[in-house]
């Protein structure tokens, strides 16, 4: 008579969320009662049971950060997406962040980031409500809308998200997406500051809101002397034969909607053109920025290996490192008008809309 003996460990153990939490603690160096290899095994087996979304998210986090396993973005996104599908709503925050920043071999894709954040927001994640509002505020991967951004910030703020309170404070203080109400803006900024949000404290230390020039603009319009506004580039601006030379003028920085002027800076530009290659220098205040660019078929200037270190309002210390992306220019007898696009390497985002208007220096000298 023969007996069939089945080893006790032939079948996988049934793990719970508590097991997954403990395994995660081992991988994070909180617990030490078993090896990291065993912790990874427990997380995998728990996640594969298809009933513990916490384990799926934890496993995705480990692959995302390379804790206990080799960093693997494909595996990280797989398990984070599984966690999200199974109801772990904050997983969409991490999925969106991967695409927003475009790190570790994943191509930066604002549209995918926005879609992930939006899905998490629909499920009720306060993180994703803030994230979605942030993307709408700046128009990253979606149509820019302060009004829609505020709706998301309101939801996240009610759930205790300090960053959302801060962003709401900026909206009210500047009148973005709502009627300007500095008093309410300061109140929200104070609320965020009391919760330890450093950016709110920095904003409170500033005497003026970001777009304080809007009142000056309104007065100028009333007096019939409107400040520099974005000029349209049309077919009449197509003469590139006078591209060489020295130019002077203004660089104007707008808010994210392109509606309000935030800064006007005096700028000087020297241009040297050889065929379709352009080199030169941009001087903004005390900052000199050498640049190298190619003239594309549509007349756009595409920069290469051109960088600038400039002070930015929301930077706590030092300057922001920018990469010059492109300049969409219209060139006429009087000079150059157009849009300038730069990318913040610190924040991994494009900078606010910029308009540039330049006149040939020799033309200005002849008028004097």
C-alpha positions in Angstrom: 0.0 0.0 0.0 1.4 3.3 -1.1 0.9 6.7 0.5 1.3 10.0 -1.2 2.8 12.5 1.1 2.4 16.2 0.1 5.0 18.5 1.6 3.5 21.2 3.8 5.2 24.0 1.9 4.0 22.8 -1.6 1.3 25.4 -1.6 1.7 29.1 -1.1 0.7 30.5 2.2 -2.3 32.8 2.2 -1.0 36.3 3.1 -3.0 39.3 4.3 -2.5 43.0 4.2 -0.8 42.8 7.6 1.8 40.4 6.1 2.3 42.9 3.3 2.7 45.8 5.7 5.3 43.9 7.7 7.2 42.8 4.6 7.2 46.4 3.4 8.6 47.4 6.8 11.5 44.9 6.4 12.4 46.3 3.0 12.3 49.9 4.4 14.6 48.9 7.3 11.9 49.2 10.1 11.8 45.5 11.0 14.6 42.9 11.0 13.0 39.6 11.9 13.6 38.1 8.4 15.5 38.8 5.2 14.7 41.3 2.5 14.6 38.4 0.0 11.9 36.8 2.0 10.1 40.1 2.3 10.1 40.5 -1.5 8.7 37.0 -1.9 5.9 37.7 0.6 5.0 40.9 -1.2 5.0 39.1 -4.6 2.9 36.3 -3.4 0.5 38.6 -1.6 0.1 40.9 -4.6 -0.4 37.9 -7.0 -3.4 36.7 -4.8 -5.3 39.5 -6.6 -7.1 40.5 -3.5 -4.7 42.8 -1.5 -4.2 46.1 -3.4 -2.0 47.4 -0.6 0.5 44.7 -1.4 0.4 45.6 -5.1 1.1 49.2 -4.3 3.9 48.3 -1.9 5.5 46.1 -4.5 5.2 48.9 -7.0 6.9 51.3 -4.6 9.8 48.9 -4.0 10.4 48.6 -7.7 10.0 52.3 -8.1 12.6 53.1 -5.5 14.8 50.0 -5.8 14.3 48.8 -2.2 15.1 45.1 -1.8 14.9 44.7 -5.5 16.6 46.2 -8.5 14.8 49.4 -9.7 12.5 48.4 -12.5 10.1 51.0 -13.9 8.2 48.6 -16.0 7.5 46.4 -13.0 6.8 49.4 -10.8 4.2 50.8 -13.2 2.6 47.3 -13.7 2.0 46.8 -10.0 1.0 50.5 -9.3 -1.6 50.2 -12.1 -2.9 46.9 -10.7 -3.2 48.6 -7.3 -5.1 51.4 -8.8 -7.5 49.1 -10.7 -8.1 47.2 -7.4 -9.1 50.4 -5.5 -5.8 51.7 -4.1 -6.5 55.3 -5.4 -3.2 56.9 -4.3 -1.3 54.6 -6.6 -2.4 56.9 -9.4 -0.4 59.7 -7.7 2.8 57.7 -8.2 1.9 56.6 -11.7 1.3 60.2 -12.7 4.5 61.4 -11.0 6.6 58.9 -13.0 5.2 60.3 -16.3 5.2 63.9 -15.2 8.9 63.9 -14.3 10.0 61.3 -16.9 12.6 59.6 -14.8 14.5 56.4 -15.0 14.1 55.7 -18.6 10.4 56.6 -18.8 9.7 59.4 -21.3 8.2 62.5 -19.9 4.5 62.6 -20.9 2.3 65.3 -19.4 -0.9 63.8 -21.0 -0.4 60.4 -19.4 0.5 62.1 -16.1 -2.7 64.1 -16.2 -4.8 61.1 -17.1 -3.4 59.1 -14.1 -3.9 62.0 -11.7 -7.5 62.5 -13.0 -8.3 58.9 -12.5 -7.1 59.0 -8.9 -9.0 62.2 -8.3 -12.2 60.6 -9.6 -11.7 57.9 -7.0 -11.3 60.4 -4.3 -7.6 60.6 -3.7 -6.7 63.9 -2.1 -3.2 63.7 -3.5 -4.5 63.2 -7.0 -7.0 66.1 -6.6 -4.1 68.3 -5.8 -2.0 66.8 -8.7 -4.8 67.3 -11.2 -5.4 70.9 -10.0 -1.6 71.6 -10.4 -1.6 70.3 -14.0 -4.7 72.4 -14.8 -3.2 75.5 -13.1 -0.2 75.3 -15.5 -1.8 73.7 -18.5 0.5 70.6 -18.4 -1.0 67.8 -20.5 -4.4 69.5 -20.5 -6.0 72.8 -21.4 -5.0 75.5 -18.9 -7.8 76.5 -16.5 -7.5 78.3 -13.2 -11.2 77.8 -12.6 -11.1 74.0 -12.9 -7.8 73.9 -10.9 -9.5 75.8 -8.1 -12.3 73.2 -8.0 -9.8 70.4 -7.4 -7.7 72.4 -4.9 -10.9 73.1 -2.9 -11.6 69.4 -2.7 -8.1 68.5 -1.6 -7.9 71.4 0.9 -11.1 70.2 2.6 -9.4 66.8 3.0 -6.4 68.5 4.7 -3.9 68.8 1.8 -1.5 71.6 2.8 -0.3 72.1 -0.8 -3.8 72.6 -2.0 -4.4 75.3 0.7 -1.3 77.0 -0.6 -2.3 76.9 -4.2 -5.8 78.1 -3.3 -4.1 81.0 -1.5 -2.2 81.9 -4.6 -5.4 81.8 -6.7 -7.2 84.2 -4.4 -4.3 86.4 -3.8 -3.6 86.8 -7.5 -7.2 86.6 -8.8 -6.6 83.5 -10.8 -9.8 81.7 -11.6 -11.7 83.9 -9.2 -12.2 87.5 -8.3 -9.0 88.8 -6.6 -9.3 88.6 -2.8 -6.0 89.2 -1.1 -7.5 88.8 2.4 -8.8 85.4 1.7 -5.6 84.4 -0.1 -3.5 85.4 3.0 -5.9 83.5 5.2 -5.4 80.3 3.2 -1.6 80.9 3.0 -1.5 81.3 6.8 -3.4 78.0 7.2 -0.9 76.2 5.0 2.0 77.8 6.8 0.6 76.7 10.2 0.7 73.2 8.9 4.4 73.5 8.1 4.1 74.2 4.4 7.3 76.2 3.8 6.4 77.7 0.4 3.4 79.4 2.1 5.7 81.0 4.6 7.9 82.3 1.8 4.9 83.7 -0.1 3.6 85.4 3.1 6.9 87.2 3.4 6.4 88.9 0.1 4.6 92.2 0.2 3.0 92.0 -3.2 1.2 89.2 -5.0 2.7 87.6 -8.1 0.7 89.7 -10.6 0.8 93.0 -8.8 1.4 94.6 -12.2 -2.2 93.9 -13.3 -3.3 97.2 -11.6 -0.6 99.1 -13.6 -1.8 97.4 -16.7 -5.4 98.4 -16.1 -4.4 102.0 -15.5 -2.3 102.0 -18.7 -5.2 100.6 -20.7 -7.6 103.3 -19.2 -5.1 106.0 -20.2 -4.8 104.6 -23.7 -1.2 103.4 -23.2 -1.4 99.7 -23.0 1.7 97.7 -21.9 3.4 95.2 -24.2 1.1 92.4 -25.2 1.7 89.3 -27.1 1.8 90.1 -30.8 0.6 87.6 -33.4 3.2 86.3 -35.8 1.8 86.4 -39.3 2.9 85.9 -42.9 4.3 89.4 -43.1 6.9 88.5 -40.6 9.0 86.2 -42.8 12.1 88.1 -43.7 15.1 86.4 -42.3 17.7 88.3 -44.4 18.5 90.8 -41.6 18.9 88.3 -38.8 22.5 89.2 -38.1 23.0 92.1 -35.7 22.5 93.5 -32.3 19.1 94.0 -30.8 17.5 95.6 -27.7 14.1 95.4 -26.2 11.9 93.6 -23.7 11.3 90.1 -22.4 7.9 89.8 -20.9 6.9 87.0 -18.6 3.2 86.1 -18.3 1.2 84.0 -15.9 0.2 80.5 -17.0 -2.9 81.7 -18.7 -0.9 84.2 -20.8 -3.3 86.9 -19.6 -1.4 88.8 -16.9 2.1 90.4 -17.2 4.2 89.3 -14.2 7.6 90.8 -15.2 9.1 93.0 -17.8 12.9 92.7 -18.3 15.2 94.7 -20.5 17.1 92.4 -22.8 19.9 92.7 -25.3 20.6 90.1 -27.9 23.5 89.7 -30.3 23.0 87.4 -33.3 25.5 85.8 -35.7 24.0 83.7 -38.4 25.9 81.3 -40.7 23.5 79.5 -43.1 20.8 78.0 -40.9 23.0 78.0 -37.8 22.8 80.8 -35.3 25.0 81.7 -32.3 24.8 84.7 -30.0 24.3 86.0 -26.6 21.2 87.1 -24.6 21.8 89.6 -21.8 19.1 89.9 -19.1 20.1 92.3 -16.4 23.5 91.1 -15.1 23.0 87.6 -16.7 24.7 86.8 -20.0 23.4 83.7 -21.8 25.3 82.3 -24.8 23.2 80.4 -27.2 23.4 78.0 -30.1 20.4 77.4 -32.4 19.2 76.1 -35.7 16.7 77.8 -38.0 14.0 75.3 -38.8 12.0 75.2 -42.1 9.1 77.1 -40.5 11.5 79.8 -39.2 11.4 78.6 -35.6 14.7 78.8 -33.7 15.5 75.5 -32.0 18.2 75.9 -29.3 20.8 73.3 -28.6 23.0 73.0 -25.4 21.9 76.5 -24.3 21.3 77.1 -20.6 20.6 79.9 -18.2 20.7 80.4 -14.4 18.0 82.8 -13.4 16.2 83.9 -10.2 12.6 82.8 -10.0 9.9 83.9 -7.5 9.1 80.5 -6.1 12.7 79.4 -5.7 13.8 79.5 -2.0 17.6 79.6 -2.6 19.9 80.4 -5.5 18.8 80.4 -9.1 16.8 78.0 -11.3 18.7 76.2 -14.1 16.8 76.6 -17.4 17.3 75.1 -20.8 16.4 77.2 -23.8 14.0 75.2 -26.0 12.8 77.2 -28.9 11.9 80.7 -30.1 9.0 81.1 -32.4 9.9 84.4 -34.1 8.5 86.8 -36.6 11.2 89.0 -38.2 10.4 92.3 -40.0 12.2 95.5 -40.9 11.8 96.9 -37.4 13.2 93.9 -35.6 12.0 90.7 -34.0 8.8 89.7 -32.1 7.8 86.3 -30.9 7.6 83.6 -28.2 10.4 82.2 -26.2 10.1 78.8 -24.6 12.4 77.7 -21.7 12.4 74.6 -19.6 13.1 74.5 -15.8 15.6 71.7 -15.1 15.0 72.1 -11.4 11.2 71.6 -11.6 11.2 69.5 -14.8 8.6 71.7 -16.3 8.3 74.4 -19.0 8.5 78.0 -17.6 5.6 80.4 -17.9 4.8 81.9 -21.4 7.3 84.5 -22.5 7.1 87.2 -25.2 10.1 88.9 -26.7 10.1 92.2 -28.7 13.4 93.4 -30.0 14.6 96.3 -32.2 17.9 96.6 -34.0 20.3 98.7 -31.9 21.5 100.7 -34.9 17.8 101.6 -35.6 17.4 102.8 -32.0 20.6 104.9 -32.2 19.5 106.6 -35.4 16.3 107.7 -33.6 18.2 109.3 -30.7 
